[in-house]
Amino acid sequence: MNELADRRLAIAEARFDAYQFSWEVEEVHHWHIDAGRNEYCRTVLLCGDSPGDPCVRGHFVVRFLPNRPIIDECYAMIDGCLVGYDPDLAQPLRKAS
């Protein structure tokens, strides 16, 4: 790996660790890197909070700006639907005054 790829991998790992999936993460696969699209993706097995809840496979994606270690977007999906949120990118809600 080169320096840019090493930095991106470290950033993607940190973003994955901070991501709020709203599901229990049961299993995590290795990163798949699509250098042409500047995308890092990994498969995750997500399960409900209660015993006996079903588990489903989803994907976690971190897309970077071209040739830079800066995140363009970050999200998790199950069957094409977004799940959870990235607390670093979430906008805080404001109370009405």
C-alpha positions as CSV (number, residue, x, y, z in Angstrom):
1,M,0.0,0.0,0.0
2,N,1.1,3.6,-0.5
3,E,0.8,6.4,2.0
4,L,-2.5,7.7,0.7
5,A,-4.1,4.2,0.8
6,D,-2.7,3.7,4.4
7,R,-4.2,7.0,5.6
8,R,-7.5,6.2,3.9
9,L,-7.7,2.8,5.5
10,A,-7.0,4.3,9.0
11,I,-9.7,6.9,8.4
12,A,-12.2,4.3,7.2
13,E,-11.6,2.1,10.2
14,A,-12.0,5.1,12.6
15,R,-15.3,6.1,10.8
16,F,-16.5,2.5,11.0
17,D,-15.8,2.3,14.8
18,A,-17.7,5.6,15.4
19,Y,-20.7,4.8,13.2
20,Q,-24.0,4.3,14.9
21,F,-25.6,1.4,13.1
22,S,-28.8,1.2,15.2
23,W,-28.3,-2.6,15.0
24,E,-25.9,-5.0,16.8
25,V,-22.8,-5.6,14.6
26,E,-22.4,-9.4,14.8
27,E,-19.7,-10.0,12.2
28,V,-17.3,-7.8,10.1
29,H,-15.6,-8.6,6.9
30,H,-12.4,-7.2,5.4
31,W,-12.4,-4.0,3.4
32,H,-12.8,-4.1,-0.4
33,I,-11.2,-1.2,-2.0
34,D,-12.3,0.2,-5.4
35,A,-9.5,2.6,-6.1
36,G,-11.1,3.8,-9.4
37,R,-14.2,5.0,-7.4
38,N,-12.2,6.0,-4.3
39,E,-14.5,3.7,-2.3
40,Y,-13.8,1.5,0.7
41,C,-16.6,-1.0,1.4
42,R,-17.0,-3.9,3.9
43,T,-19.8,-6.4,4.5
44,V,-21.3,-6.5,8.0
45,L,-23.7,-8.9,9.6
46,L,-26.3,-6.8,11.6
47,C,-28.7,-8.3,14.2
48,G,-31.6,-6.8,16.1
49,D,-31.2,-6.0,19.8
50,S,-33.5,-8.7,21.2
51,P,-32.6,-12.4,21.4
52,G,-34.1,-14.2,18.4
53,D,-34.2,-11.1,16.2
54,P,-33.1,-11.8,12.6
55,C,-29.7,-11.0,11.3
56,V,-29.1,-9.5,7.9
57,R,-26.1,-8.7,5.8
58,G,-25.4,-5.0,5.0
59,H,-22.6,-2.9,3.7
60,F,-20.6,-0.1,5.1
61,V,-19.2,2.4,2.6
62,V,-16.7,5.2,2.9
63,R,-16.1,7.2,-0.3
64,F,-13.2,9.6,-0.5
65,L,-12.5,12.7,-2.6
66,P,-10.3,11.7,-5.6
67,N,-6.7,11.4,-4.6
68,R,-7.3,12.8,-1.2
69,P,-7.7,11.4,2.4
70,I,-10.9,13.4,2.8
71,I,-14.3,11.6,3.2
72,D,-16.9,12.6,0.6
73,E,-19.6,10.4,2.1
74,C,-20.0,7.6,4.6
75,Y,-23.1,5.3,5.1
76,A,-24.4,1.8,5.9
77,M,-27.0,0.0,3.8
78,I,-29.3,-3.0,4.1
79,D,-31.0,-4.1,0.9
80,G,-30.6,-0.6,-0.6
81,C,-31.9,1.2,2.5
82,L,-29.7,3.5,4.6
83,V,-29.3,2.5,8.2
84,G,-27.8,4.2,11.2
85,Y,-25.8,7.5,11.0
86,D,-22.3,8.9,11.2
87,P,-22.1,11.0,14.4
88,D,-19.3,13.0,12.9
89,L,-21.5,14.1,9.9
90,A,-24.8,14.3,11.7
91,Q,-26.3,17.8,12.1
92,P,-27.3,18.5,15.7
93,L,-31.0,19.3,16.2
94,R,-31.9,22.7,17.6
95,K,-34.6,23.3,20.1
96,A,-37.2,25.8,19.1
97,S,-37.0,28.9,21.2
